[in-house]
Amino acid sequence: MLGAEDTAFADADRGSIWDVNAQIRIGDAGTARLNLVDGIYLRLGPNTLLINRSLPAQWQLDLERGVLWGILNSRTLTIRTPLGQVTAEGNAVATQYDSGDPATLADDVWSIQCLRASCQVKTDSQSILLGDLGKLTITDSGASVEQSTASRADVDDFIANNPEASRLLANQRAAAPAPSDTPPPVPQLTASKVAARTTATAEARSRQSTQLASNGTPATVTLTKTRTKTRTQTLTSTVTPTATVTPTPTRTSTATARPTRVFLPTWTPTITAASTEASQPGGNPPGPGQPPAPTQPPPAPTQPPPERTAPPKP
């Protein structure tokens, strides 16, 4: 054990206190059991390195390498690894982290067995919810996730390292598939790490798989990988104005020729009286005391009738 203020590891005695930021390192052939104050029991396998990073009222442990079996007794425990973290709530969970080259995560392998609990697994690219007998194997720097169902051999391995869990996992052991009828693993999911994403492109994928719960009822597990791709399509409606020419009726004034009124001269014959002193041929002058004989007017000259002028045609 390495305390928060220590500079070198020292052997831990029975009843040693594991403080915050203290480390526990297990040798190649060793094991250890940790009894947390709220009733959680942890067992550590060989070659395990575990750091206490707990917060007030929240158990949070860093598993750098090795294997951990937890009997939670209806409590909650968060375990962090270089490839992600799992928060388990329930009774039985196991996780193992195999570290490869310290300079890279590409060859690291992280597995989670959620035997009797609800487990929320988070990586850089996705979040996965597991129910009873749910199992995940994460590789390729967290980009590859393989989901399957824990087998009866996995349950037996947990019980072998935690004999007190035999009755706790009796139903799960009966429900777990035997090695002969173990279903094939769910197809591998490949995702890009968050650091490689850009804000300009994204895509969303969702894949669901179904696993059997402890009572045989199918439980739905949703694997979600989220990106955002924005594509904007603009539809422009163009209205072309149309000019309509409406002919305007033209009013035409037509002058109508009026007939010319012609005043025709009126011919009035003139009667001229002859002098009384003239004698009429072949007659006798009037006697004294007699009136002169009337003089006959000369015959009126014959005048041709006047021509009528026709009015002009319009």
Disulfide bonds with the S-S distance in Angstrom:
Cys114-Cys119 2.20
